[in-house]
Amino acid sequence: QVQLVESGGGLVQPGGSLRLSCAASGSRLSIDAMGWYRQAPEKERESVARMTGGGVTNYADSVKGRFTISGDNARNTVYLQMNSLKPEDTAVYYCKLDLRSNGIPFTSWGQGTQVTVSP
């Protein structure tokens, strides 16, 4: 059973920074692709940042130039560096990993971490 554990959320002032982490537990894992999503109250979940196994990244227009997705395959951990945060970035953030265990592909989601941007 693979679990994703997210951390790094919290309360930050506008203009501040946070780094989210998402660690996958389990043996013989590899990451095929990674992504971060967010869901604000009364809104649908949206894609924030994604990275393929080949390192190709894709960002939502609203976060381009402010957020950076990265991964550490040795630690099976994915990060989202968020700079110049705005109140509209307030949401629950979820990581999503396309994993492979013993050669078998599957997708797993994190439990979500709250990010609140407020004065």
N, C-alpha and C positions, 0 to 999 in steps of 0.2 A: 504494500500500500504506500503510495507516494503522497506526501503532504507538502503543501506550499505554505510557508510561514512568512507573512509580510511584517515589516516593521518600518519605522521612520516617520509615520504620520504625526500630526500634532497641530497646534495653533501657532500661527506665524503672522507677523504684521505684513501689510502690503510692501512689496519690494524685497522681502526676505527670501530665504532659500530653505529647501528641505531636500533630503535624499531618501528616497524610498528603497527598501531592499526586499527581495523575494527569494527565499532560499528553498530549494527542493531537497527533501530528505529521501534517501533510498540508495540502493546500491546499483552499480552498473547502469547509471543514467547518463544520457547525453541530451543536449538541448538542440532541437531542430530549428525552432523559432521561438521568439519571445514577444510579449506585448504588454502594454499597460492600458487599462481602460478606466473610465471614471463614470460615476453616476451621481448627479446632483439631485436634490429633492424634487420630486414631481417631474423629473426628466428621464429620458431614456439613457441607457448606458451607451457611451460613445468611446471610440478608439482615440487614444491619446498619442501613443508611440508604438511602433513595431520594428522589429529587426529580424531579418531572415538569418538562417545559419551561415549564409555567405557574407553577412555583415551589411546588407542593404537595409537602410532605415527609411521609415516613413512616419511623418508627424502630422498631426492635425494642424490646420492653418493657425488656430488660436494659440498654439504653443511653440510654433517654429521660432528658433532663435533663443528660446528661454529654457526648454526642456531638452535633456539628453538621455537617451537610453543606452545602456551598456550591459555587458554580461561577463561573467567569470565562469568559464566552463569547468575549470578545475574545482571550483566550489559549488557548481550548480546554482549559481546565484545571479540574479538579474537586478539591475539598479535603474532608478529614474532620478536623475538630478534635476531639480526644479529651481530655477532662479527667477528673479524679478516676478515673484508671485503676485497675483491679482485676486481681489475678492471673488471674481467669477471662476477662479480655479477651485473654489471650495466644493468638495465632493468626497465621496468614498472612492478610493482608488483600488483597483483590482489588477493583479498580475495574471497573465495567462501564458502558460508554457506548453509548447508542442514538444513532447519528450519522447525518448526512446529508451526502453528498458529491455535489456537482453535482445535488442533488435526489434522489439514490438513497439509500434508508435501509439501514442495516446495523448490526450490533452487534459491539462489540469488547471484549475483556477485557485487563486489565493482567497483568503477569507475576507479580504478588504481591510483597508486602513483609512481612517478619517483624516482628511486634510482640511483645515479651516484657516482661511486667510481673512483677518479682520484687524482693524486698528486696536 
